[in-house]
Amino acid sequence: MSTPSASLPGGTWTLGDLTVTRFGYGAMQLAGPWVMGPPADREGALTVLREAVGLGITHIDTADAYGPHVTNQLIRKALHPYSDSLHIVTKVGATRDLEGGWPPARKPEELHRAITENLENLGLDTLDVVNLRLGDAQGPVPGSLAEAFGALVDLQRQGLIRHLGVSNATSEQVAEARSIAPIVCVQNMYNLAHRHDDDLIDELAEQGIAYVPFFPLGGFSPLQSSALTAVAARLDATPMSVALAWLLQRSPNILLIPGTSSVAHLRENAVGAGLPLSNDDLAELNKIGR
C-alpha cells in the first residue's frame, strides 16, 4: 500500500482507487476565527493552498461547514480546475449555528443538501471521498449510524460520491459502517497523548483502510510533554516535528492532514514529518499516551 516518495515524507497510500500522499493538508484553519467567516488574509490563504499542491501534496481535507462554505470556496478559487492527481476529502454530518456551534445534520435530507453544497462550492460533479461526521464536539457518541450512512450510500450509487469514510466514530460504528458498505478511511482524534484508537488503527491497517488523525498536534493547544521535549532537544528538532514524524512511523495506514494558514509553517510541517526516529526515540515517545 505504501510507497516511497521523493518529495514528501511517508510515501503514498491508496484510498480505494485513489492514490494520495500520506502527508496531506487540512484546510480547517483557512477560515476565520473559530472556523467562522472568511480569513483575515484571503490572498495568503490562496497562496497556502497553491503551495501545498506545489509541494506535491495530493490529499486535501476540508468540509463545507468550515466557514461555512469558506474553505471549499477558497479551494476552488486557488486550485480549480483540479489536477487529476489531486484528491479532496470532505465531511458531512454537522452544520454551523450563529453561536459558532456544530449541531448535527445527519438526516437524509440534510446529508443530500450537504453533498450538493460541497459539489457546488468545490466545483465538482463527484466527490472523491466523503466522511460521515458522527458524535459531537466532545468526541464520539455511541449509537447506530445506519440511517445516515445508508443515505450516503444511496448518494454514492447516484454517482455523487466515489468513496466513503467515517469521522469521530467509535470502533463499533466503524464496524457497523463496514457492514453496510466499504469504507476507505476513518478520521478520528489521535496523537501522542491520545492513544485510545491504537487497536483500531492496527485492525484497519490489516484491512487496507486508512486512519486519518485530526488534531495530530494536540488540538488548538500544542502537545505538552517532557518526554516529547526531551526527544526533540536530542534531535535538534521542534516538538511538533517529532509529533508528526511519530504519527507517520506509528503505522503505514496513517495519513496526516496538519492544517496551517502559513506557508512557512506548511513547509516546516512537511520537512518535520520526515524526521527519522530511532527505536529508542519511539520507545520513549510511546510512553506518553500509555
Beta strands, then each sheet from edge to edge (+ up, - down):
strand 1: 12-15
strand 2: 18-21
strand 3: 25-26
strand 4: 59-61
strand 5: 87-92
strand 6: 127-133
strand 7: 161-167
strand 8: 185-189
strand 9: 210-214
sheet 1: 1+ 2-
sheet 2: 3+ 4+ 5+ 6+ 7+ 8+ 9+
end
